[in-house]
């Protein structure tokens, strides 16, 4: 079988933004902490294990799942698998906005002749501004952060995971950094380079266009956040959680949380997944290693973690939220978080 997914190194870092045109506003000081929402009620499990949902076109499969976890817990969620060979009219469309809830991304999606079918939340953000990579139609709409500093860290230059669709339709997963010496263009690298939060290692200088192994990265569409969960078919979530320096920012990778992820199979199928957590629908959520295992089970040879916690939202073909975002708490209503980036799967009619 022709290998459609290219497993190549990349990593991007967002913006101090000299000379970059952005459609999202400037970064705020605060960053969301995924532990900021209290646990919801412990309610009975509802959807069955890998239950197929009706009403989707050829080539797009949407399912609910229940996964038994160690310690007697369970994780509930939803995933979609888009087969672009079976239905060439399907499209992967990352979106950037001034910040709106996922159902508005669905309702306001305006590509001519296209119908949105699935929307999930995108990358990390602060306030109303994205701090993760997003490329739409070959144009960088949001750069990932180029440097960060927390109380217990020096200034560091994070090199983080992204998934991109190239001009020929193939997918690449990589670690990417926007290098200042080439106009903040995204460069792909074969690893997260020299950082390791667990070991207290931080690169003293940011990557440049001359850094060994780097190359200009030019996907047509891409979404980033981190860490890399699956690479060359292997679960690499924990290692990359430390190397992409995501512990200080609130990703809470070692605990079970609501999560969102995106990946690709060797034959070019795209997978998006959202799991509930914090006892929403009785779900414990996934830690990052468990999330990677589920994506491998679904056929992914590469996969990237997206934003989680109260952001994790799966909008189905009816335009309604299928999961229960953890911001909803114990109330009767679904509460969606406003997000500046999202992933849309659509069909051209």
C-alpha positions in Angstrom: 0.0 0.0 0.0 1.2 3.5 -0.8 2.3 5.3 2.3 0.3 8.5 2.3 1.4 9.8 5.7 4.9 11.3 5.8 6.5 10.9 9.2 8.9 13.8 9.2 10.2 16.1 12.0 8.7 19.5 12.6 7.9 22.0 15.4 6.6 25.5 15.5 6.7 28.3 18.0 4.4 31.3 18.1 4.9 34.8 18.0 6.8 37.7 19.0 5.6 38.5 15.5 7.8 40.8 13.7 6.2 41.4 10.3 3.7 38.6 10.5 0.1 39.2 9.5 -2.2 37.4 12.0 -5.9 37.0 12.0 -6.0 36.3 15.7 -5.3 39.1 18.2 -2.1 39.5 20.3 -1.3 37.1 23.1 -2.7 37.9 26.6 -0.6 37.4 29.8 -2.7 34.6 31.2 -2.8 31.0 29.9 -5.7 28.7 30.7 -5.0 26.1 33.3 -6.7 22.8 32.4 -7.3 22.1 36.1 -9.4 25.3 36.6 -12.8 23.7 36.3 -14.3 21.6 39.2 -15.4 18.0 38.7 -19.0 17.5 37.5 -21.5 15.0 38.7 -20.9 11.3 38.5 -23.6 10.2 36.2 -24.3 6.8 34.5 -22.5 5.9 31.3 -24.6 6.5 28.2 -23.1 5.7 24.8 -22.1 2.2 24.0 -18.6 1.0 23.0 -17.7 2.2 19.5 -21.3 2.9 18.5 -21.6 4.3 15.0 -23.7 7.5 14.6 -26.0 7.8 11.6 -26.4 10.6 9.2 -22.8 11.1 7.9 -21.8 10.9 4.2 -19.7 8.2 2.6 -16.1 8.3 3.8 -16.8 9.9 7.2 -17.4 7.6 10.2 -18.4 9.1 13.5 -18.5 6.9 16.6 -18.9 7.1 20.4 -16.6 5.0 22.5 -16.2 3.7 26.1 -12.8 2.5 27.2 -12.1 0.7 30.4 -9.1 2.0 32.3 -6.9 0.8 35.0 -8.3 1.2 38.5 -11.9 0.6 37.4 -12.4 3.9 35.7 -13.8 4.5 32.3 -13.3 7.1 29.5 -16.1 8.1 27.2 -15.8 10.1 24.0 -16.3 10.5 20.3 -14.1 10.2 17.3 -14.4 10.8 13.5 -12.4 9.1 10.8 -12.3 10.8 7.4 -11.4 8.7 4.4 -10.4 11.1 1.6 -10.0 8.3 -0.9 -13.5 6.9 -0.3 -14.9 10.5 -0.5 -12.7 13.0 -2.3 -15.2 15.8 -1.5 -14.2 15.7 2.2 -12.0 18.5 3.5 -9.7 19.1 6.5 -10.1 22.8 7.4 -8.4 24.4 10.4 -10.0 27.7 11.3 -8.9 30.8 13.2 -11.2 33.5 14.6 -11.4 36.3 17.2 -12.6 33.6 19.6 -16.0 31.9 19.4 -17.7 28.7 20.7 -17.4 25.6 18.6 -21.1 25.5 17.5 -20.5 29.0 16.0 -17.6 27.7 14.0 -20.1 25.1 12.7 -22.9 27.6 11.9 -20.6 30.3 10.4 -18.4 28.0 8.3 -18.7 29.7 4.9 -16.6 27.9 2.3 -18.5 28.1 -0.9 -20.4 24.9 -1.6 -19.2 23.2 1.6 -21.2 21.7 4.5 -19.5 21.3 7.9 -19.8 17.9 9.3 -17.6 17.8 12.4 -16.0 20.6 14.5 -13.5 20.1 17.4 -11.5 22.6 19.3 -8.0 23.5 18.2 -4.7 24.5 19.8 -3.7 26.3 23.0 -4.7 29.9 23.7 -4.5 32.7 26.2 -7.4 35.0 26.6 -8.9 35.4 23.1 -5.6 34.7 21.3 -4.1 31.5 19.9 -0.7 30.5 21.1 -0.4 27.5 18.8 0.2 27.0 15.1 -2.6 27.3 12.6 -2.1 27.4 8.8 -5.2 27.7 6.6 -5.0 27.6 2.8 -1.2 28.0 2.9 -1.4 31.1 5.0 -0.1 31.1 8.6 -3.0 32.6 10.6 -1.5 31.9 14.0 2.2 31.2 15.0 3.1 29.2 18.0 4.8 30.9 20.9 8.5 31.5 20.3 9.5 31.8 23.9 8.0 31.3 27.4 8.9 31.6 31.0 7.3 30.4 34.2 8.3 31.0 37.8 10.4 27.8 38.0 11.9 27.9 34.5 14.4 30.1 32.7 13.3 31.7 29.4 12.9 28.7 27.0 12.2 28.2 23.3 9.5 25.4 22.9 9.6 23.2 19.8 6.2 21.6 19.6 4.2 19.2 17.5 1.9 19.9 14.6 0.0 18.0 12.0 -0.2 19.4 8.5 -1.8 18.4 5.2 0.5 19.1 2.3 -0.5 20.3 -1.2 -0.8 16.8 -2.5 -3.2 15.8 0.3 -0.7 13.8 2.3 -0.3 14.4 6.0 2.9 15.1 7.9 3.4 15.3 11.7 6.4 17.1 12.9 8.0 19.4 15.5 8.0 23.0 14.3 9.5 26.4 15.3 9.0 29.7 13.6 12.6 31.0 13.1 13.3 34.7 13.4 16.2 34.7 10.9 13.9 33.8 8.1 11.0 36.1 8.8 9.3 33.9 11.4 8.6 31.2 8.8 7.9 27.7 10.2 10.8 25.3 10.1 10.4 21.5 10.7 12.9 19.6 12.8 13.3 15.9 13.3 12.7 16.1 17.1 11.8 18.6 19.8 15.5 19.4 20.0 17.4 20.1 23.2 14.7 20.9 25.8 13.6 18.5 28.6 11.6 20.0 31.5 11.9 16.8 33.6 15.7 16.9 33.3 15.9 20.7 33.7 17.4 21.1 30.2 16.6 24.2 28.1 18.2 25.4 24.9 20.2 28.5 25.5 19.3 29.9 22.0 16.3 29.5 19.8 16.4 27.4 16.7 17.3 29.1 13.4 17.1 28.3 9.7 20.6 27.0 10.1 19.9 24.5 12.9 20.8 21.0 12.0 18.0 19.0 10.5 15.7 22.0 10.0 13.8 22.7 6.8 11.2 25.2 5.7 7.8 23.6 6.3 5.0 24.5 3.8 1.8 22.6 4.5 -1.5 23.8 2.9 -3.4 23.3 6.2 -2.0 22.6 9.6 -2.9 22.6 13.3 -0.5 22.5 16.2 -0.4 22.3 20.0 1.5 19.4 21.6 2.8 17.1 22.6 3.4 14.6 19.8 1.4 11.6 21.0 2.1 9.0 18.3 5.1 9.0 15.9 6.1 6.2 13.5 3.2 4.2 15.0 4.7 4.3 18.6 3.3 5.9 21.7 5.7 8.8 22.4 3.4 10.9 24.5 5.2 11.0 27.9 8.7 11.6 26.4 7.4 14.5 24.3 5.3 16.0 27.1 8.6 16.7 28.9 10.6 17.7 25.8 7.9 20.1 24.5 7.8 21.7 28.0 4.0 21.4 28.5 4.0 20.7 32.2 4.2 24.3 33.4 1.4 25.5 31.2 -1.3 23.3 32.6 -1.6 20.5 30.1 -1.6 18.0 33.1 -0.3 15.2 31.0 0.1 12.6 33.7 -3.5 12.9 35.1 -6.8 12.0 33.4 -8.5 15.0 31.9 -10.9 15.9 29.0 -8.7 15.9 25.9 -8.8 16.5 22.1 -6.4 15.0 19.6 -5.8 14.7 15.9 -3.9 12.1 13.9 -3.5 10.3 10.6 -3.3 6.7 9.5 -0.7 5.3 7.1 -3.3 5.2 4.3 -4.1 8.9 4.7 -7.2 8.8 6.8 -7.7 11.6 9.3 -8.7 10.9 12.9 -10.1 13.5 15.4 -11.0 12.5 18.9 -12.5 14.2 22.0 -12.9 12.5 25.4 -14.9 13.7 28.3 -13.4 13.9 31.8 -13.9 15.4 35.3 -16.8 12.9 35.8 -18.8 14.4 32.9 -21.1 11.5 31.8 -19.2 9.4 34.3 -16.0 9.7 32.3 -12.6 10.0 34.0 -10.8 11.2 30.9 -7.4 10.1 29.5 -3.9 10.8 30.5 -1.7 11.5 27.5 -0.3 7.9 27.3 -3.8 6.5 27.4 -4.9 8.9 24.7 -2.0 7.9 22.5 -2.9 4.2 23.0 -6.5 4.9 21.8 -5.3 6.7 18.7 -3.0 3.8 17.8 -6.0 1.5 18.3 -7.8 3.7 15.7 -4.9 3.2 13.2 -2.9 6.4 13.7 0.8 6.3 12.9 1.1 10.0 13.9 -1.0 12.0 16.3 -0.8 15.4 18.1 -2.5 16.5 21.3 -4.7 19.6 21.0 -6.1 21.8 23.8 -8.1 20.0 26.5 -10.0 20.6 29.7 -13.1 22.7 29.3 -12.1 23.4 25.7 -12.6 19.8 24.6 -15.8 19.9 22.4 -17.1 17.6 19.6 -19.8 19.1 17.4 -21.5 16.6 15.2 -23.3 16.9 11.8 -26.5 18.4 13.3 -24.5 21.3 14.6 -25.0 20.2 18.2 -22.4 19.3 20.9 -22.2 15.5 21.3 -20.0 15.3 24.3 -20.3 17.2 27.6 -17.6 19.9 28.0 -16.4 20.1 31.5 -17.2 23.8 31.9 -20.8 22.6 31.9 -20.5 21.4 35.4 -23.6 20.0 37.1 -26.0 22.2 35.3 -28.6 21.2 32.7 -27.1 23.2 29.9 -24.0 22.5 27.8 -21.5 25.2 28.3 -19.0 25.8 25.5 -15.7 27.6 25.9 -14.8 30.4 23.4 -11.8 29.3 21.4 -9.7 31.1 18.8 -8.9 28.0 16.7 -10.9 24.9 15.6 -10.7 22.0 13.3 -13.5 21.5 10.8 -14.2 18.5 8.6 -16.4 19.5 5.8 -17.8 18.1 2.5 -17.8 20.0 -0.8 -21.2 19.6 -2.5 
